[in-house]
Amino acid sequence: MSIKKLNLAILLVGALALFQTGCSGTRVGDYSVESYNQNPLSVAIPEDVDTAGAIRAAESALVARRWVIIDKGDEHVTGKLRHRRFDATVNIKVEDRHLVIYSDSLYQDREKNEMTPAVPYGWLKYLQEDIQKSIPYQAYRSS
């Protein structure tokens, strides 16, 4: 195999791996949703950040990832995203000095052409990471 073909093959395998990593993490079925929501992703709220600041950090992460805010209260924010056969809903709640990320999402099964409960785990992980990055800045907004 020539060096050009070998380089092309390596590039294509790398691109495929990157694509699959970005789209990975979907967990489908009632059991998967129930299992995820029993042990959901969360973000610790630093002592110098109040509840309102924590909710602002969660809301900011949702908006940055193009989720639509459909409900917001003093201790929760709910976002919705319709994308790639998902009708995803995420409920982020303040619980014991943590922002807890719950999933209430549906995924369209191509074979059955019906919606089934699912967890867009990769998307939720991105939200968790974004909140972790932005929540320390909320301490400055509060003071």
N, C-alpha and C positions, 0 to 999 in steps of 0.2 A: 504494500500500500504506500502510495506516495505521501510525502510530508504534508502537502496541501489537503489531501483527502483525510489524513489522520487529524489534522487541525480542525477541519470542518466537522468531522465526526465528534470530536471532543467538545466543540462549541455547541453542537446540536444537543448532545447529551446533557451538557450543563444548562442549556436553555430549558429543556424539558424538565429537569430537576427543579429549577427555579420556578417554573410555571406550576408544577404540582405542589410545591411547598406553599406557594401563595394561595392556592385553592384548597389545600388540605384541611382536614379537621371536621368535616361534616359528619355528624352522628345522627342517624335516622332511626325513628321508632319511639313508641311510648316509653319503653324501658330506658332508652338513652337519655331522653329528656328528664325523666324522673330521677335517674341516676346523677345526671349533671346538676340538677337543681338541689339535690341533697348535699352536694359538695361543690358549690359554684366558685368561680374565680372571684377574687376580692382584692381590695387595695386598702392598706392601713391608712387611717387618717391621722396625720401628725398632731401632737398636742396643741401646737400653735395655730391650727386650722379649725375654724368653727364649722358647724354643720352646713351653714349656707355656703361657705367657701368650698366645701367638699362637693356639694351639689353643683356649684358653678363649674368645678373642674370636670365633673362627669358630663355635664351639658356641653361644655366646650369640646370634649373628646368626641361626643356624638355628632355635633355639628361639623367638626373638622372631617369626620369620616362620612359625611353626607347622610346621616340619619336624620329623620324628621322628628322633632320633639312633639309628642302627642299628649303628654301629661306631665305636670311638674308640681311638686308640693314642697313643703319644708324639709321633708326627709326622703324624698324619692324623685326620680325623673325617669320617664318612659320614652323610648325612641322606637321608631319604625323604619324599616328599610325593605324595599322591594327590589330585588336584584337576583339575577341568575337562578330563576325558579324558586327563589326564597321569598316568603312573606315573613320577614323576621321582625320580632318584637323583643326588645330588651328592657328589663325593669332593673334599675339601679337604685338600691335602697341603703340607707344608713342603718347599720346594725352593729352595736357594740364597738363603736369607733372604727368601723370598716365600711367601705362602700362595697356592697355585695352585688354581683352582676348575674341576674337571673335571665333565663331564656324562655320565651313563650313563642316559638317560631314554627312555621310550617314550610315544607319542601314539596314541590310538585314531582311526583314519581312519573317518569316518562312512560314506563311500561303500563302502569295502571291508570295513568292520567288523572290521578287524584292527589289531594294534598295530604301529607302525613306529618306528624310531629317530628321536629328535627332540631339539632343544635348546631348553629354555624360557629363551631368552636374557634376556628381561625380568626373570624371577625371579632369574637368576644375577647380573644387574647390580644388583638390589636387595640381594642378599647381599653383593656386593662393596662397595657403598656403606655398608652397615651395619657391616661389618668395619672399613672405613677410619675410621669414626667411633668405634668402640669400642676399637680396638687401642691407641691412646695411653694409655688408662686402665690397661692391663695392666702398664705400667711401674711404676705406683704399687703395684699388688698384689704385684709381685715384690720390692719393696724393703722 
